[in-house]
Amino acid sequence: MFDVDVSKLDFKIRDMINEYLKILISRNGSDLHVKANGLIRGRINGEVEILGDKILSKDDMLILAKELLRTNFKELVEKRSVDFIHNLDENFRFRVNVFFQVDGVSAVFRTIPTNIPTMQELNLPKTIQNIATNTHRGLVLVTGPTGSGKSTTLASMIQHINATQKRHIITIEDPIEFIHKDNLSIINQRSVGQDVANFAEALRAALREDPDVILVGEMRDLQTIEMAMSAAQTGHLVLATMHTIDAKESINRIVSMFDTNEQNRIRVTLASTLVATISQRLVKTINEKRTAAIEILINNARTQDIILNSNDHELFSVMQESKNFFGMQTFDMHLLELFANGTINADEALKNATRANDLKIQIKNLTLKNSIHNDIIALKDLS
């Protein structure tokens, strides 16, 4: 009933959407939103904007889903949502989620850069490069909401390892976004649903495949979390993402996934295996682009003690006090730095702050200090 006869499709709606994808690219957009009975919109510099006056009907969107999925259309009908990669041409790829909603079918296309940006190009803190260079075992979490740049940060870390170390890297993703080519390292990339049934099964198999580094696209369930921590315990470097807003929530989320009588054991395991958490929020720059504001927690002796004793509320203080020696930082510290170097304005910094009132005082003090400094220079010029 749900089989698609590809020979009867003319792909006109898909071709039209491809033209909108070209518009999105020309405007440096990140996402294209297509919805039954709705205008086509794109996310440009973080804001969702209307890109044209074309409206696709409910039937049009069903046809688009068939043109995109072809013989996999049955999977959409059964699961009500499906992820896949759409290739516009050799230079541009998109991660696509097609799903049912109250008015019919919708689709969201997320831009995937063909060229993997370096950590320097992403303006990532030096600490992240140090983690990629010097860490050979344990668990590194990259966290943040959807669309915060987690996959791009991880891709840049994998690229750095690939270019500088002789390792075996296995990535487990849903779907595969960035395509890595072997350099000094050998890289095997597995797509959940296509190459393996699920993350947990792929992790279990990876441990028999002589890996040095394992990238887990998302730690979304108990079994995957258990397998990832087990892999980290047994001497592998595990890089994984979570949809959590900061280090404190990441640790709480992992622990809370387990039964109460297991949580102390998990805290012991986490305290011994966690290397760092890198949490991200995309912020709008003064030149109308976006950059990542980043929180970094490094697992040192004090961090371990906090995790073991369930004092997660103290993690903020640890990051505040450990920048110079350990390279840690809070979101607010990085936002103040981005404000100070002219990357973002004060309103954007405060909008994304963890403790906005404290940051507001720091911004005022910095602005006053700069004003006094400029006045002194002006007086010297006059004399």
N, C-alpha and C positions, 0 to 999 in steps of 0.2 A: 504493500500500500504506500510505503514511504520511499520506495526506490525511485531514483531520478534517472531519466533517460537523457543523458548529456547531449545526444544528437539533436534534441528538440529545444535546446537552449541557444539563444542568439547572443548572450552576454552583453547586451546593450546597456543594461543598468549597471553591471560591473564596470564597463568602460566609462560610463558617466561618473561613477564614484572615483575611478582612477584620476579623472580630471580634477575632481575636488581634492584628491590627495596631492596632486601637483600644486594646487593653490595653497594648501596647507604647508607644503615644503617651502614654497616661495616666500611665505610669511614667517618661516621659522617656527611653525606651530608644532605642538607635541601630540595632539589627539584630534581625530575626526569623529564626530557624533552623528550617526544616521538613525532616524527613528520613524516608524510608521506614522503617517499623518502629521509629521513635524518638519520644520525647516532644518536644513543641514548646517551644523555648527562645527566650529573648530576651537580648540584651546590654544590661544595665542598669548604668550608671556603670562600664563597662569589664568587668563580670563577667557570664558566661553563666549565666542562671538558668532553671529550669523554670517555664513559665507556665501549665501545665494538665496534666491527666491523659489528654488525647486522644492516641491513637497512630494515625497514618495508615499503612495497609498499602502494599505495593508497588504494587498496582493503584490504590489511592486517589491515590498520588503521580503515577502516569501520567495519571490523569484530571485532577488539578490542573494538570499541565503543559499538557494540551490546553485546559483552560478558560482558562489564562492566555495561552497562545500562539496558540490557535485555528489559523488556517491556516498559521501560522509554525512549527507543531510539527515539520514536516519538517526545519527547520533544526537543531533540537535533536538529532534522530535522526542527522543527517549530521555535525554538528560536535561532538556530545556535550556541549556547553556553549553557552549563549546568554545575552546580556545584553539587558535591555529596561527600560522604565519602566512601573510600575504605578501608576495613579491611584486612590487610595482615594476621594477626593472632591475638591472644588475647593480644599481647604485642605492636603491631605496627598498627597505623591507618594513613591514608593519606587524606588530603583534595584535591579533584581532580577537575580540570576544563578541560572539553573536548570541543573543538571548531573547527569550520571550518576555514580554511585559504586557500590561493591561490593554494596550492599543494594538498589539501585534508583535512584530519582530523589531529589535533594535540591534545596532552594531557599533562598537567603538574600536577605532584603529589607532594604535599607539606607535609612533615613529620609533624605529630602531636604527641608530646611526650605523652605516656600513663600516666606517673606520672607527676603531675603538679608541676613544680619547685616552691620553696618558693622565696620570695623577697630577702632573704639572699643569696640563691643559684644563683640568677640572678644578684647579686651585685647591686641591685637597691638602689638609694640614700635613706637615712633614712626618708626623707620628704615624700616619697610615702607611706611608712608604716604608718606614722603619718596621712596622708590623709585617708587611709583605716580604721584606728582605730578611728579617731575622727570626721569624717564627716558623718552626718546623713541626710542631705538634700542638694539639689543643684545639679549643673551639673559639672562633671569632664570629661574633654576631654583627650583622649590618641590618639596622632596623629603621622603621619609619613608615608613614602611611603610604598608600598606593600613589605612585607617581612622584615619589620624593627622590628618585635617582639611585635607589639601592642597587639595582641591576647594573647600572653604569659604573658605580663605584667598585662593585665586585669584579666586573669585567676588566677594569683598569688594574686591579690587583692581580688578577690571573695573568693579564698581559705582562705585567712586571715580572712575575715569577717565571713565566714562559721565556722571557728575554734574558734572564739573568741566572737561572738555575736549571740543573739537569734533573727534572722530576717527572713523575707520571701523575698527570692531573685528570681526574674524572669529574665531569659536571653532570648534575641531574637537574633538569629544568622542565618547566611546564608553561609554555613551550620553550624551545631553544631560541634565544634572542640574538646574542652576539656570537658570530662564528669565529672560532679561534683556529689558527693554523699552527702546526708543530714548528717550534723554533729550537731552543735548547731543550725544552721539555717535549714530551709526547702528551697529547690531549685527546681524550675520548669524551664525546658529548652525547648524552642519552636523553631522549625526550620521553617524558611520562605520557603514557597512552599510545605512543608509537613504538618505542624501543623497549619499554618496560611498563608493567601494570601500574605501579605507584612508587612514591618516594621511598617508603620503607623497604620494599622488595629490592629496589635499585641500590640502596645503601647496603643491604645484606649481601648482595652480589658483589658490590664494589670491594668489600673486605677480602674477597677471594681473587681480586684482579690486580694485586700488587700496587696499590695506589700510594702516593705520598701526600697528595692534596685531593680533597673531595669537596666540591661545591654543591650545596643543597639549595635549590631554588627557593624553597620555602619550608620552614618547619611549622606545619599546620596541624599536626595531630600527635597524639601521645606516642604512638609507635615510632614515628619518624624522629621525634625528640629523643627517645630512648636509644635508637640506633645511632643517631648523630653523636650523642654523648659517649656511647660505647666506642665508636670509631675514634673519637678524640682521646679517650682513655688508653687506647691500645697503640698510641704513637703516631696517629695520622693528624694532619692539619685539616680541620673541617671549617669551611667558610659557609655560613648559612644566613638566610634572611628571615626576619619576623616582622609582622605588621604591628609593631609596638612603637610607642612614641618616644621612649627614652630608656636608659639603662635600668632604672628602678622598675618600670613596668615590664621590661623584658625578663628580668629575673623572677618577678612575681608571677608572670604568665607561665613560665616553665615550671616553677614549683607548684602552682595551683592546678596544673594539668594532672597531677598525681594524687592518689588517695592520701588522706591526712596522715595515715600511719607510715606512708612512704616519703613524706616531704623532708624529714630530717636527713634521710639517706641521700635524697636528690640534692639537697643543699651541700652535703659533703662532696658529692660528685662534681657539682657545678663549681664549687670553690677550688677544686683541684684541677679542673679541665679548662675553665674559662680563661681565655687570654685577654680578650677585650670586647667591649661593645662599642660600635660606631653607629650613632643615631643621627638621622638627617631630617631637615626641613628645607624645602625650597623656598627661597625668598626673592622678591622682585628687586632688581638692581636699579640704580638711578638711570641707567641707559635703557630701561625697559626690557631687560633680559632677566634671566633667573640664575641664581647660584645657590649652592648648598650651605646652609648653616649647620654646623656639625658639633655634636657632643661626643666626647671620647672618654670612656672609662677603661683604665688598665687594671688588670687583676694583680695587685701587689699584696703584701702581707696584711695591710690594713683592710683592703677590699675583701680578702678571704675571710677575715674575722667578722666583718659586717654580714657577709652572706651566711656564714655558719650560724650566727646568732640572730638572724632574722631582723637585723637593724637596717633594712634597706633605705630608710629615710635619711641615713647618714651619708649615702653615696654622693649627694650633691656637694657636701662639704669636702669630701675626699677629692673630687674633681676640681673644686675651686682652689684647693691648697696644693695641688700636685702638678701644676703645669710645667714649671721650670725643670723639675727633676725627672718626672715620668712622662711628660707630654700630654697630660690629661687636660680637658677643658669642658666647661658647661656650655650649653647653647648660648647663654647670656654673655659669656666671655667672648665667644666667637662673633656674636652679633655686635658687641661693642667694638671689636677689632674691625669688622666689616664697615661699621659706621665711621670709625676713625680714619680708615684709608679711603673713604669716599665711595665705597662700593654700593652702600644702601643709605637711605635717609633715616632720620630718627623715628618717624612714624612706622616704617617697615620693621625696624629693629624692635620697637615696643610691641607691635602686633604679634610678633613671633616669639616674644620672650617667655621664659618660664616664670620669672619673678619680675614682672614689668615695673613695679614701683621701685625696686632696687636698681634696675637698669636705668630707669628715668633719672635717678639721682646721679649715676655714673656718667650718663650722657651730658647732663647739665654741668657737672664738674669738668669734664673733658672740654666742652664747648667754652667754658669760662677760662680754662687754662690756655686754650689756643688763642682766645681773644686777647688775653693779657700778653701772650708771647708776640702776637702780631702788633700790638700797641707799642711794645718795647722796640721792636724792629723799626716801626715807623718813626719813633722818637730818635733813634740812632741815625736814621736817614736824614732827618731834619737837621741834626747837629753836624 
